[in-house]
Amino acid sequence: MKFLKNFLIVIAVLAIALVIVGFFLPKMVHVERSIVINASQDKVFQQVNSFEDYNSWSPWYKLDPEAKYEYSGPDSGVGAMMSWDSEDSQVGSGSQKIIESQYPSLVKSELLFGEDPNPAYATFVLEELGPKETKVTWSFDADFGDNIIGRYFGLMMDSMLGPSYEEGLESLKAEIEK
């Protein structure tokens, strides 16, 4: 009985320690990757400012080509929206809506995943390096606020999302340069 009591005390102390440490973890998470595409800034902007051809380079489409997609709003720019629903847990369900579009250098989208009401944001920043050369930086930002589990999850976000962003940027480059 004494062993069980000591065991429960150790578990309680560990749980309290995890919660306390969690409050000191960063609330915000930022992941970003960049690539140089041999195309004009205008051509790259037209591609990322619309969901029309998104699945031609999206790393998540490749995970589940059978996912259901719906598009609403304008064809491009602010208000353009894409929703998806997948049986694959790596893809899940959610929506992405363009909330800011500054020709020819920035496109920002609000992301909602599943039932989570807290948005994340994906941003494309385009920098002209030459007449036919554009640096594309794709970033992801989320605020976990007081969500302790989310803050721990945020510690792993770069290693989980970064490779998908790299794959997506490589596919975007191939799609635009072909």
Solvent accessible surface area in square Angstrom, and as a share of the most:
residue,aa,sasa,rsa
1,M,194,0.87
2,K,154,0.65
3,F,159,0.66
4,L,90,0.45
5,K,128,0.54
6,N,70,0.36
7,F,99,0.41
8,L,102,0.51
9,I,89,0.45
10,V,81,0.46
11,I,81,0.41
12,A,50,0.39
13,V,91,0.53
14,L,100,0.50
15,A,51,0.40
16,I,104,0.53
17,A,42,0.33
18,L,104,0.52
19,V,73,0.42
20,I,94,0.48
21,V,77,0.44
22,G,0,0.00
23,F,109,0.45
24,F,170,0.71
25,L,29,0.14
26,P,79,0.50
27,K,99,0.42
28,M,116,0.52
29,V,15,0.09
30,H,100,0.45
31,V,1,0.00
32,E,81,0.36
33,R,54,0.20
34,S,55,0.35
35,I,25,0.13
36,V,56,0.32
37,I,0,0.00
38,N,90,0.46
39,A,6,0.05
40,S,31,0.20
41,Q,22,0.10
42,D,61,0.31
43,K,103,0.44
44,V,0,0.00
45,F,7,0.03
46,Q,95,0.42
47,Q,30,0.13
48,V,9,0.05
49,N,12,0.06
50,S,15,0.10
51,F,12,0.05
52,E,133,0.60
53,D,69,0.36
54,Y,17,0.06
55,N,31,0.16
56,S,55,0.35
57,W,2,0.01
58,S,2,0.01
59,P,5,0.03
60,W,61,0.21
61,Y,70,0.27
62,K,107,0.45
63,L,85,0.42
64,D,19,0.10
65,P,73,0.46
66,E,136,0.61
67,A,11,0.09
68,K,143,0.60
69,Y,48,0.18
70,E,128,0.57
71,Y,114,0.43
72,S,63,0.41
73,G,59,0.56
74,P,69,0.43
75,D,119,0.62
76,S,52,0.34
77,G,10,0.10
78,V,91,0.52
79,G,18,0.17
80,A,2,0.02
81,M,59,0.26
82,M,4,0.02
83,S,37,0.24
84,W,28,0.10
85,D,84,0.43
86,S,15,0.10
87,E,178,0.80
88,D,46,0.24
89,S,111,0.72
90,Q,128,0.57
91,V,17,0.10
92,G,23,0.22
93,S,44,0.28
94,G,15,0.15
95,S,13,0.08
96,Q,11,0.05
97,K,80,0.34
98,I,1,0.00
99,I,67,0.34
100,E,61,0.27
101,S,35,0.22
102,Q,93,0.41
103,Y,133,0.50
104,P,41,0.26
105,S,40,0.26
106,L,35,0.18
107,V,2,0.01
108,K,59,0.25
109,S,5,0.03
110,E,48,0.21
111,L,13,0.07
112,L,60,0.30
113,F,93,0.39
114,G,42,0.41
115,E,171,0.76
116,D,72,0.37
117,P,109,0.69
118,N,93,0.48
119,P,44,0.28
120,A,5,0.04
121,Y,63,0.24
122,A,5,0.04
123,T,15,0.09
124,F,9,0.04
125,V,67,0.38
126,L,4,0.02
127,E,91,0.41
128,E,100,0.45
129,L,82,0.41
130,G,20,0.19
131,P,113,0.71
132,K,144,0.61
133,E,66,0.30
134,T,0,0.00
135,K,71,0.30
136,V,0,0.00
137,T,22,0.13
138,W,5,0.02
139,S,9,0.06
140,F,13,0.05
141,D,40,0.21
142,A,10,0.08
143,D,77,0.40
144,F,41,0.17
145,G,23,0.22
146,D,107,0.55
147,N,80,0.41
148,I,32,0.16
149,I,144,0.73
150,G,6,0.05
151,R,7,0.03
152,Y,62,0.23
153,F,86,0.36
154,G,14,0.14
155,L,102,0.51
156,M,99,0.44
157,M,16,0.07
158,D,65,0.34
159,S,82,0.53
160,M,90,0.40
161,L,24,0.12
162,G,0,0.00
163,P,75,0.47
164,S,26,0.17
165,Y,5,0.02
166,E,83,0.37
167,E,78,0.35
168,G,0,0.00
169,L,3,0.01
170,E,103,0.46
171,S,19,0.12
172,L,0,0.00
173,K,48,0.20
174,A,63,0.48
175,E,44,0.20
176,I,8,0.04
177,E,68,0.30
178,K,179,0.76
